Amino acid sequence: MRVDLGVMHLDRDFDYLVPKEWHEKAVPGARVRVRFSGRLRDAYVIDRVDEADVDSPKPLERVIDAVPPLSPETLTLIQDVADRYVGTFWDVARAAVPTRHARAESSVLRKAAESDAAPAPATSPAQDTSADAAADAPAHPAADPAWRHYRWPEKASPARVVWSSAPASDVVAEIVSLARWKRSEGCGVIIVVPDAADVARVRSELATVLPESDIAELSADVGPERRYREFLRVRTGQATVVIGTRTAVFAPVQDLGAIIMWDDGNDVYRELHAPYWDAREVAAMRSHQTSCDVFVGAPARSVATQWWCRSGWAASVDPERPSWWNVRCIDERERARDPAAESARIPSAAWMTARNGLRHGPVLFLVARRGYVPALACQDCRAPARCRDDSCQGALEMSSGHAAARCGRCGALNGAWTCTQCGGSRLRAVHIGAGRTADELGRAFPGVQIVWSEADRIVRSVPDTPSLIVATPGAEPIAEKGYRAVIILDARSVYPSLAGAEQQVRRWFEATRLVAERGEVCLVASASSLEAQALVRWDSRWFAERQLDERASAGLPPVTRVAEVTGPQAAVQAMGDRIRSDHRILGPVPIPDSHHVRSYLIVPRTQAAAFTRELGSLMRTESTKDSTMRDVRVRMDPRDM
């Protein structure tokens, strides 16, 4: 049994006696109740053996579920993920298995019993159409019209494929094409997408080619009862296609043939709780474990998946750049022709692009920051404006053109603000947000509808009518027939981190992918940067290769394996000193607004398995002691550094 105890040093198997009454149900993967140190606790059955390692094992109290939540395959996967990310079995299992719901379990079992007892029903015309659509799928995706703008490799076996979008492509159609192909071979399929809106779009399209009863949806947005019901439908084989968010990668699909993941560079695929596993890497691990196919797509090629291609583990499917594709960069030469462009946030060339696009349909403005004015400074000395509460000192912001400055940390109003550096009382905007941009566009284009979309007010779709859409990255609405123009503002700076340039390219490609055929793209940035060149060429693979070369020369991931260690300085330093694997240390560096520090322990990939075993052993040993090392947090392979 693996008992839910919450401490690392007790994350191991314990022997319990299985009474005769539970002999049939206490199988590997079953969730049971056992008594540990006088308290009843949940546990999973890991294996059944004839003899125990202890003289008098305690009996288990009862089996909780009518259907074992974990299949033998997912049981192994959970343990492998826990080992790779230096975590515990139960920390991973809690994410892989939804919270039990008795009514959902009863309904699924009742439906299964009725289905077994009843004669085979006659299929409706709609069901016949869906079944025929799956059966008539092309022998290979390359023959499907959805992939007509891509170059597929001649042979990819096993079919581990990485693709990046073509301009004006239909991602949902591409995903459905892959799922339909694998279902025609009789395989189960898992589709993993970033959020609930993507789940809804893909499911709607999937239902046109597959029976509804064959599809299950696993995401937190569906509610606990429905989520557990859908999980059990998958576990019992009633549904063979799963569409969901990151935890769907663990779905116990029978005869799994493929995992399809979209937008793998999105940070939502990183689990927020220990052991901080990454859905992209879990998909790769599951492919190793079961030999299932993996298809990973994104607007722009991620450095991690390009490493898969370079190492030969995956094949690359590349988009063809259409003849109409053209990106206009507002660079030094453009500013020389337009003196106002040097200081203007929206140069005249961008205004003209928007004006031309509005003649035919919607136009998208991509803005880097949400809010109205998210950062303020002193007008006289340019010092950052801070909250007047000495215990806070948060940055000031404005929520509208008529609102008083307020603290972004504590929310206090700072209407009578005075600069502590020079005594000035006037404020200036350091950064302009989506709200202020929408105001400016509304004044410049009177009578044109303005749509403002950002994280806390996302607009999912817009009609094919002339309108101006101002959106932050990730909040771009889907235009019915594509945008007639896409204009990217605030593009001159890159966040100073390992993945900063990669994420910027990903955001640009995601926005410009939504342009309609023969639509215009305008980038307010120098054309000489590598990021701009990748967009001009529509060649994110080339950019990812350049990033890989730089990281390889510096010995940084994904060429190496990294452990991010955070905690008290003495404990972090002690952990680095006690690791015996061939490693190097970056840091420690202080963490702002904290008494902790952060270090990175880096090892060659050839020593990755030994390194994680050593880290896990050290963490288990220290969890038994009353030392500062118990406060250390370890994250394996962080997406950014």
Protein Blocks (a to p, Z undefined) as FASTA:
>chain_A
ZZdehpaklmccddddddfklmmmmcghiacdddeehiacddddfbdcfbdfbfbdcddf
bdfbfbdfbafklmmmmmmmmmmnopafklmmmmmpccddfklmmmmmmmmmmmmmpccd
dddfklmmmmmmmmmpcfbfklpmklmmcccdfbdcdddddddddehiafklmmmmmmmm
mmmnopacddddfblmlmmmmmmmmmmmbcfklpccddfklojklmmmmmmmmmnopacb
dcddfklmmpccehiabdcdehklbmklpcfbdehiafklmmmmmmmmnopacddddfbd
cfklmmmmmnopaccddddddfklccddddfklmmmmmmlmmpmbdfklmmmmmmmmmnm
ccddddfbgcjblcdcdfklopacddfblklopacddfbfkbccddfklopacfkgccfk
lopabdcdfbdcfklmmmmmmmmmghiacddddfklccfbdcdddddddddehiaccdfk
opfbdcdehklbccddfklmmmmmmmmmmmmmmpcehiacdddddfkbmklmmmmnopak
lmmmmmmmmmmmnopafkbccdddeddfklmmmmmmmpmbdcddedjdddehiabdcddd
dddfklmmmmmmmmmmmmmmmmmpccfklmpccdehifbZZ
